[in-house]
Amino acid sequence: MNTKILHDADIREPLFDYLEERIGKIRILEEKQTGRARADVVMVTERYLCGIEIKSDADTYTRLKKQVRYYDRYYDRNIVVVGSTHAAHISEHVPAWWGIISAELIGGKMDFYVIREAQDNPKVHDEYKISILWRPELNRLLEKNRLPAYRRKSKAFVRKALLERVPGAILWPQAMEELFERDYNTIDEEIEASRSSGQKKSMIQ
């Protein structure tokens, strides 16, 4: 019988391998600010965004109620991954539409078991979900959909314009593609270029 207390670091990397094997094409974004909470993992798929909260054997439920509230605003689906000590009671702490996966060390190898499949989240808000995208990514969505560049407008204005003028069936696959292509090595340069372009436009006008 396994007596090792699992920590987040024990679960995280094996979990990513498991999810990729189970789902196929995914992109993992770690430690993503989600309102006033922080998502351990955001999993990007070709069809939806999935928030993943890891509760290892060493964790408690102290912040989970708050985390659930914010996860449900931002992500199409949500999953909680728990150490075996939490497996019997975690369903009491998350909504019925949340998926539950247990993690256990068996024979020196991390094993995952789906206790409950994740369902579509009825509380997700498009206004929150699109806020995950950075300004250069929003700019490319404007261009793809032949909308004005809105270089002097705020990100909030651009997000609202996209939501109002691009059908979700078109917008969200494009957004997922942007997240798949996100390059953390060049984003600072892209953001600076976007700001400079907006400033030049302002000076000309």
Sequence and secondary structure as in RCSB ss.txt:
>XXXX:A:sequence
MNTKILHDADIREPLFDYLEERIGKIRILEEKQTGRARADVVMVTERYLCGIEIKSDADTYTRLKKQVRYYDRYY
DRNIVVVGSTHAAHISEHVPAWWGIISAELIGGKMDFYVIREAQDNPKVHDEYKISILWRPELNRLLEKNRLPAY
RRKSKAFVRKALLERVPGAILWPQAMEELFERDYNTIDEEIEASRSSGQKKSMIQ
>XXXX:A:secstr
       HHHHHHHHHHHHHHHH S EEEEEEEETTEEEEEEEE SS EEEEEEE TT  STTHHHHHHHHHHH 
SEEEEEEETTTTTTGGGTS TTSEEEEEEEETTEEEEEEEE     TT  HHHHGGGS HHHHHHHHHHTT    
TTS HHHHHHHHHHHS HHHHHHHHHHHHHH  TTTHHHHHHHHHHHHHHHHHH 
